[in-house]
Amino acid sequence: MIKGFLRGEAPARALLAPILFSLGSRLESVSLRSYQLNPTKIANALRQIRNVLRLDGVTCYFDPFLEAEALGCKVEWPDENTATLTSPVVSEVDELRQIMRTPAETLDHKKVQVAQEVLQRLKTMLRDAPALMISLNGPLALAVQLNKGATPNTVELLEFAAEVTTVLATRFAEAGADVILLRETPSPGEIQEPWSSALDPIINAIRFYESLPVLLLKHDQPDQALPLTAYPHDNLQGSDTDNRANVGIALSAGQLWNCDHDRNFMLQPLSGIMGGRVPLLVTTSEDVPLTTGMNVVASVLGDIRTWLSSSGESPLAV
């Protein structure tokens, strides 16, 4: 269905593909810190999760600090399941380039190689062909991490971050990723144009390998579902001039998995986001917390499947 959508075919139904990665560390009885470095445990856990929950998509790797750490930023672990990022204090992008690894050198980082190996293993292990997904930071989200959490005021930093994301997205698309989720910070008006220009080579690199680039824009209202934007092909019927399409929904990962919370209020308005069309992809805004029980995950996915089957929406026009 992903490949068909890339060719312009409307999906017959929604693909249910929540970001379920860290939860695998509990299934394998190891800390998240150790889990992120072990392709065997990751692949085994994800196969188990997929088989039990009947997912349409599997998140082969999720680490919000992957790119920054691969560049040389320091990741600290206050405990074995919680990580924090420390970025260097620099005043110029040229200085950052001097002390960081180059974009090409990030490919040699251990976690990048682990993610690539997981993709390759699951492509062989999961012969019923679920969509294989990888999550990366978009250029602005990575630039914010490299700029001590502040929106960058220089185009050069945005361009440097885009180089890194392009290199990693290319490697993962080559390795077999069907969907690459680009988790991105909404761009302020003053850098909207350079941000869009920085995004172009990433999108083109992903599409070159016939993978689907999906843009997930974060916002400050975590209880709301988010629309997903994709760039499937060059001739989208009725699309904007930049070839974007609203193709799916990202549900709030925090509230959705709270078993004490009424989830109905989150599911009811989803049809409004899609304008009455069937979404291609239903995922989550973040990785489902590793403390979430599998029974809770199964219950939530059951609610979502019920909503999708009863929504009566029409296929997504592309």
Legacy VTK file of the C-alpha trace (Angstrom):
# vtk DataFile Version 3.0
C-alpha trace
ASCII
DATASET POLYDATA
POINTS 318 float
0.000 0.000 0.000
2.902 2.358 0.699
4.442 1.628 -2.711
1.042 2.053 -4.336
0.560 5.409 -2.683
3.949 6.485 -4.013
2.595 5.694 -7.478
-0.521 7.775 -6.847
-2.967 5.033 -5.803
-5.537 5.772 -3.083
-5.273 3.555 0.022
-8.099 1.092 0.628
-7.762 1.480 4.399
-5.603 3.163 7.009
-2.293 1.622 8.014
-1.983 1.420 11.803
1.659 2.056 12.656
2.196 3.587 16.113
5.777 4.334 17.163
6.510 1.338 19.388
10.239 1.038 19.943
11.337 1.545 23.557
8.700 -0.875 24.805
10.841 -3.640 23.315
13.465 -3.117 26.018
10.953 -4.354 28.614
10.147 -7.402 26.533
13.858 -8.213 26.291
14.442 -7.431 30.004
17.237 -4.933 29.351
17.609 -1.202 29.955
16.785 1.215 27.147
20.436 2.266 27.129
21.587 -1.292 26.382
18.651 -2.005 24.079
19.533 0.862 21.703
22.901 -0.789 21.037
21.721 -4.369 20.484
20.300 -5.103 17.003
19.475 -8.712 17.895
17.293 -7.771 20.875
15.667 -4.919 18.945
14.788 -7.113 15.966
13.461 -9.918 18.165
11.349 -7.550 20.268
9.898 -5.753 17.256
8.978 -9.032 15.591
7.170 -10.075 18.783
5.390 -6.711 19.061
4.324 -6.868 15.438
3.016 -10.411 15.660
1.066 -9.846 18.889
-0.434 -6.457 17.978
-0.867 -7.086 14.215
0.676 -3.755 13.274
0.846 -2.529 9.685
4.087 -0.682 10.356
7.107 -1.343 12.577
9.369 1.411 13.918
12.819 -0.078 13.435
14.634 2.624 15.410
13.668 5.635 17.502
16.126 7.832 19.356
15.412 11.591 19.565
19.157 12.255 20.020
20.448 9.925 17.293
21.758 12.577 14.901
23.177 14.881 17.586
25.010 12.035 19.307
26.342 10.765 15.977
27.751 14.259 15.387
29.555 14.219 18.724
27.134 15.779 21.223
27.188 14.204 24.675
24.270 12.042 25.792
24.045 11.417 29.530
21.911 8.802 31.295
20.616 9.923 34.738
19.233 6.400 34.892
19.383 3.473 32.470
16.075 4.388 30.822
16.304 8.195 30.629
18.684 10.187 28.429
19.563 13.890 28.237
21.500 15.760 25.560
24.307 18.273 26.076
25.299 20.397 23.076
28.578 22.323 22.758
28.561 26.063 23.337
29.713 27.732 20.115
29.117 31.104 18.524
29.653 30.247 14.852
28.626 27.373 12.604
32.193 27.122 11.314
33.311 26.424 14.881
30.612 23.777 15.202
31.814 22.098 12.010
35.355 22.025 13.377
34.474 20.267 16.630
31.683 18.017 15.312
31.977 14.983 13.066
31.149 15.588 9.435
27.720 14.501 8.143
29.364 11.587 6.311
31.164 10.485 9.488
27.849 10.078 11.324
27.344 6.891 9.296
30.132 5.246 11.306
28.409 5.862 14.639
27.406 2.706 16.490
23.708 3.552 16.827
23.392 4.472 13.151
24.895 1.125 12.219
22.561 -0.650 14.666
19.521 1.046 13.100
20.692 0.022 9.645
21.200 -3.585 10.754
17.747 -3.735 12.355
16.183 -2.572 9.091
18.034 -5.224 7.131
17.184 -7.997 9.604
13.484 -7.168 9.770
13.241 -7.044 6.014
14.166 -10.729 6.079
12.449 -11.748 9.329
9.041 -10.143 8.654
8.182 -11.813 5.385
4.544 -10.666 5.504
5.950 -7.251 4.682
4.766 -4.657 7.185
5.957 -1.129 6.448
9.399 -0.576 7.975
9.721 2.892 9.532
12.580 5.012 10.832
12.217 8.255 12.769
14.642 11.139 12.246
14.749 14.766 13.314
13.964 17.273 10.607
16.588 19.953 9.871
15.064 22.576 12.165
14.518 20.145 15.048
18.155 19.048 14.808
19.353 22.654 14.506
17.437 23.504 17.698
19.190 20.630 19.504
22.575 21.855 18.287
21.720 25.406 19.332
21.094 24.591 23.020
17.351 24.310 22.522
16.854 27.710 20.871
15.590 28.416 17.364
18.679 29.083 15.216
19.107 32.586 13.877
21.478 31.581 11.093
20.676 29.813 7.855
24.096 28.144 8.002
23.156 26.042 11.030
19.938 24.949 9.329
21.888 23.961 6.230
24.394 21.977 8.298
21.575 20.111 10.063
19.929 19.391 6.716
23.165 17.847 5.427
23.194 15.461 8.377
19.549 14.444 8.002
19.974 13.943 4.259
22.949 11.610 4.748
21.158 9.510 7.376
17.837 9.425 5.519
19.659 8.240 2.398
21.414 5.460 4.300
18.186 4.212 5.914
16.236 4.378 2.649
19.004 2.341 1.010
18.745 -0.187 3.848
15.043 -0.746 3.181
12.995 1.820 5.134
9.543 2.178 3.555
8.593 5.249 5.605
10.895 7.880 7.089
9.190 10.022 9.726
10.728 13.485 9.941
9.816 14.877 13.355
10.046 18.620 12.962
9.660 21.871 14.879
7.277 24.342 13.194
9.388 26.981 11.489
9.048 30.667 12.461
8.062 32.973 9.621
11.491 34.549 9.264
13.149 31.227 8.406
10.234 29.591 6.593
11.852 29.908 3.172
15.339 28.665 4.146
13.709 25.834 6.132
11.710 24.772 3.098
14.866 24.897 0.968
16.737 22.826 3.564
13.963 20.230 3.549
13.959 19.760 -0.245
17.145 17.632 -0.590
15.994 15.379 2.280
12.627 14.769 0.629
14.237 14.162 -2.770
16.780 11.706 -1.347
14.055 9.666 0.370
11.828 9.594 -2.701
14.751 8.569 -4.919
14.770 5.212 -3.116
10.969 4.901 -3.408
10.459 5.440 0.305
7.745 7.712 1.660
8.873 10.898 3.462
6.354 11.892 6.137
6.620 15.190 7.982
5.403 15.217 11.592
5.216 18.778 12.879
5.310 19.079 16.672
3.172 21.644 18.471
2.508 22.846 22.013
-0.888 21.124 22.379
0.064 17.526 23.168
-3.522 16.405 23.765
-4.501 16.974 20.158
-4.029 14.716 17.159
-1.625 16.009 14.530
-1.979 15.821 10.760
0.838 14.141 8.849
2.211 15.676 5.689
3.787 13.508 2.999
5.541 14.146 -0.271
4.607 11.051 -2.278
5.249 12.025 -5.904
5.510 14.907 -8.339
1.975 15.034 -9.686
-0.462 15.067 -6.799
-3.980 15.719 -8.034
-5.346 18.775 -6.294
-2.232 19.250 -4.171
-0.381 22.428 -3.356
2.413 23.542 -5.642
5.014 22.074 -3.285
3.546 18.568 -3.778
2.447 18.031 -0.200
-0.541 15.984 0.901
-2.247 15.481 4.253
-1.992 11.715 4.455
-2.461 10.703 8.043
-2.744 11.374 11.739
-0.344 11.273 14.683
-2.121 10.616 17.968
-0.875 12.012 21.270
1.436 9.368 22.692
1.042 10.591 26.257
-2.724 10.899 26.806
-3.620 8.049 24.459
-1.892 5.388 26.535
-3.200 6.614 29.871
-5.586 3.835 30.888
-7.406 6.200 33.294
-8.126 8.697 30.545
-11.210 8.851 28.326
-9.866 8.293 24.821
-13.152 8.982 23.030
-12.545 12.715 22.916
-9.337 12.047 20.979
-10.834 9.666 18.462
-14.039 11.511 17.615
-12.525 14.581 15.893
-10.067 12.657 13.708
-12.385 12.680 10.712
-12.282 16.458 10.774
-8.515 16.455 10.446
-8.699 14.266 7.335
-11.652 16.072 5.799
-13.675 12.894 5.496
-10.927 10.882 3.791
-9.330 7.630 4.836
-5.856 8.338 6.269
-3.002 6.379 4.772
-1.096 6.293 8.060
-2.191 6.438 11.704
0.790 6.718 14.028
1.755 8.461 17.267
3.432 11.789 17.919
6.130 10.159 20.071
7.447 6.764 21.047
4.942 4.963 23.283
6.416 5.070 26.831
8.298 1.911 27.778
6.349 1.777 31.053
3.122 1.113 29.132
1.737 -2.395 29.551
1.142 -4.489 26.445
-2.467 -5.001 27.508
-2.996 -1.236 27.533
-1.403 -0.897 24.096
-3.609 -3.680 22.724
-6.728 -2.034 24.199
-5.882 1.348 22.681
-5.163 -0.153 19.276
-8.497 -1.966 19.483
-10.271 1.354 20.088
-8.497 2.922 17.118
-9.334 -0.014 14.843
-12.988 0.229 15.895
-13.014 3.933 15.126
-11.390 3.420 11.727
-13.762 0.624 10.729
-16.858 2.621 11.748
-15.838 6.037 10.461
-17.190 5.406 6.975
-14.680 7.721 5.393
-13.950 7.758 1.684
-10.530 6.841 0.225
-7.769 9.405 0.227
-7.611 11.066 -3.186
-4.079 11.399 -4.588
LINES 1 319
318 0 1 2 3 4 5 6 7 8 9 10 11 12 13 14 15 16 17 18 19 20 21 22 23 24 25 26 27 28 29 30 31 32 33 34 35 36 37 38 39 40 41 42 43 44 45 46 47 48 49 50 51 52 53 54 55 56 57 58 59 60 61 62 63 64 65 66 67 68 69 70 71 72 73 74 75 76 77 78 79 80 81 82 83 84 85 86 87 88 89 90 91 92 93 94 95 96 97 98 99 100 101 102 103 104 105 106 107 108 109 110 111 112 113 114 115 116 117 118 119 120 121 122 123 124 125 126 127 128 129 130 131 132 133 134 135 136 137 138 139 140 141 142 143 144 145 146 147 148 149 150 151 152 153 154 155 156 157 158 159 160 161 162 163 164 165 166 167 168 169 170 171 172 173 174 175 176 177 178 179 180 181 182 183 184 185 186 187 188 189 190 191 192 193 194 195 196 197 198 199 200 201 202 203 204 205 206 207 208 209 210 211 212 213 214 215 216 217 218 219 220 221 222 223 224 225 226 227 228 229 230 231 232 233 234 235 236 237 238 239 240 241 242 243 244 245 246 247 248 249 250 251 252 253 254 255 256 257 258 259 260 261 262 263 264 265 266 267 268 269 270 271 272 273 274 275 276 277 278 279 280 281 282 283 284 285 286 287 288 289 290 291 292 293 294 295 296 297 298 299 300 301 302 303 304 305 306 307 308 309 310 311 312 313 314 315 316 317
